[in-house]
């Protein structure tokens, strides 16, 4: 994965941890942010895996 994706993952994880912590303390509106960060983490990891599979497939077909 590119450096930009790693930065996005780090920011999303930090925001999700903060949001969940505050939501557990009573801020109900932050559950939406926690869910959004979970979705961002999932889609970023999924696109990275797809890209890796495509690169492996391309290198295997060139051999």
N, C-alpha and C positions, 0 to 999 in steps of 0.2 A: 504494500500500500504506500501511497505517496505521503509525504510529510504533511500535506494539507489535511488528509483524511485522519492521520494520527492526531493532529491538533483538534479537529472537530470532535473526535472521540473523547479526548481528554476533557474538553470543555463540556460536552454533553454529559459525561459521567459525573463531573463535579456538580453541574447544575442539577442533575437527577438526585444526587445524594443530598444536596442542600434542600431541594424541594420536598423530598420524602421526609427528611428530618423535621422541617417546619410544618409539613402537613400532619405529621404524627403529633405535633404539639398543638394542633388546633386550627391551622390555617387551611381550611378546606379548598380554597381556590388554587392552591399549589399542586393539587393532585393532577390537574390538567397539564401543568408544566412537567411534572414527573413522567406522565404518560407520553407526552410529546418527546421528551428526551430519550425515553426508552425506544420509541419508534425511530428516532434519528440514529441511535446506536445500532439498532437492528438493521436498518436499511444500509447504513454505511458498511457494516461488516459483511452484509450479503452482497453488496456490489463489489467489494474487494475480493470476495471468494469467487464471484462470477468472472471477474477480470483475471484472476489467477488461473482458473480453469481454462479460459480461452487462451491464455499465453502458453500453458502447458500443452494444449491441443495443437496450437500452431507450431510449437517446437517439435512435437512428436511427428507431425505430418511432414516437416521439412527434412527429417532424418531419413 
